[in-house]
Amino acid sequence: MTFLGLGMFSMCNVRHELHNTGKKTEKLETLMIRIGMFSVLYSIPATILIACFLYELFQRPKWEVSYVSNCYSKPPGTCDREEFVADANLLTFNLIKYLMMLVTGLSTGFWVLLSFKTANNWARLLRCGSKNSETAV
């Protein structure tokens, strides 16, 4: 987060200097907007994911003790899974954890796949194999 903030600060300084000299800054501003959107889409889920990992680190011993006391204290084959309730919010916790992993990966994928240059390169690659391709890569 520190490097991201320092990078955005330095890009704002570069933009300000370029703007004062009269040069065009549209491409730099577009890049700054994309980096800002990516940082929000990446850092918020990553922070929530770190919090989930810490919660799991501190709660796992309680979950394990609860499971062992419910299932291993009975004769083999008599443990009913319905009796085991480690935490009422365990399902919600796991869903949030996996959703945050998905959002983090999707934001990275969108950054790469929705780039105009990437789309052009994929189109050129796919056209290369067709019979009607005009240029060879």
C-alpha positions in Angstrom: 0.0 0.0 0.0 2.9 2.3 0.8 4.5 1.8 -2.6 1.1 2.3 -4.3 0.6 5.6 -2.5 4.1 6.8 -3.3 3.7 5.8 -6.9 0.4 7.7 -7.3 2.0 10.7 -5.5 4.9 10.8 -7.9 2.7 10.3 -11.0 0.6 13.3 -9.8 3.8 15.3 -9.6 4.8 14.3 -13.1 1.3 15.1 -14.4 1.4 18.5 -12.7 4.8 19.2 -14.3 3.7 18.1 -17.7 0.5 20.1 -17.4 2.5 23.2 -16.5 4.8 22.8 -19.6 1.7 22.5 -21.9 2.2 18.9 -22.9 -0.7 16.5 -23.3 -1.5 14.4 -20.2 -4.6 12.4 -21.3 -2.7 9.1 -21.6 -1.1 9.6 -18.2 -4.4 10.5 -16.6 -6.0 7.4 -18.1 -3.2 5.3 -16.7 -3.6 6.9 -13.3 -7.4 6.2 -13.3 -6.7 2.5 -14.3 -4.1 2.1 -11.6 -6.4 3.7 -9.0 -9.3 1.4 -10.0 -7.0 -1.6 -9.9 -5.6 -0.7 -6.5 -9.1 -0.4 -5.0 -10.2 -3.7 -6.6 -7.1 -5.4 -5.4 -6.3 -3.9 -2.0 -9.7 -4.0 -0.3 -10.4 -7.7 -1.0 -6.7 -8.5 -0.1 -7.1 -6.7 3.2 -10.3 -8.6 4.0 -8.6 -11.8 3.0 -5.7 -11.2 5.4 -8.3 -10.5 8.2 -10.0 -13.8 7.3 -6.7 -15.7 7.6 -6.0 -14.1 11.0 -9.5 -14.9 12.2 -9.0 -18.5 11.1 -5.6 -18.6 12.7 -7.0 -17.6 16.1 -10.3 -19.6 15.8 -8.9 -22.9 14.5 -7.9 -24.4 17.9 -11.5 -23.7 19.1 -13.0 -25.4 16.1 -10.7 -28.4 16.4 -11.4 -28.9 20.2 -15.1 -28.7 19.5 -14.9 -31.3 16.7 -12.7 -33.6 18.8 -14.9 -33.3 21.8 -18.1 -34.0 19.8 -17.0 -36.8 17.5 -14.1 -38.6 19.1 -15.5 -38.9 22.6 -18.3 -41.2 21.3 -17.9 -44.8 20.1 -16.8 -45.2 16.5 -19.6 -44.9 14.0 -22.0 -43.1 16.3 -20.8 -39.5 15.6 -23.6 -37.5 14.0 -22.3 -34.7 11.8 -25.4 -32.7 12.6 -24.2 -32.4 16.2 -21.0 -30.8 15.3 -21.4 -27.0 15.4 -18.0 -25.3 15.6 -19.1 -21.8 14.9 -22.4 -20.5 13.8 -20.8 -18.2 11.2 -18.3 -20.7 9.8 -20.1 -21.0 6.5 -20.4 -17.3 6.1 -16.7 -16.9 7.0 -15.6 -19.4 4.3 -17.9 -17.9 1.7 -16.4 -14.4 2.4 -12.9 -15.8 2.3 -13.4 -17.6 -1.1 -15.3 -14.6 -2.5 -12.4 -12.3 -1.7 -10.0 -14.7 -3.4 -12.2 -14.7 -6.4 -12.5 -10.9 -6.5 -8.7 -10.4 -6.2 -8.1 -12.8 -9.1 -10.8 -11.3 -11.2 -9.5 -7.8 -10.8 -6.1 -8.9 -11.9 -7.6 -10.9 -14.8 -9.7 -7.9 -16.0 -6.6 -5.7 -15.9 -4.8 -8.0 -18.3 -7.6 -9.3 -20.4 -9.6 -6.1 -21.0 -6.5 -4.2 -22.2 -6.8 -3.0 -25.8 -3.3 -4.2 -26.6 -4.0 -7.7 -25.2 -7.2 -8.0 -27.2 -5.3 -7.0 -30.4 -2.6 -9.5 -29.7 -5.1 -12.3 -29.2 -6.9 -11.3 -32.3 -3.7 -11.3 -34.4 -2.8 -14.7 -32.9 -6.1 -16.2 -33.8 -6.2 -14.7 -37.3 -2.7 -16.2 -37.9 -4.1 -19.7 -38.0 -7.0 -18.9 -40.3 -6.8 -19.3 -44.1 -7.7 -15.7 -44.8 -4.9 -14.1 -42.8 -3.2 -11.3 -44.7 0.0 -11.1 -42.7 2.1 -13.7 -41.0 3.3 -13.1 -37.5 
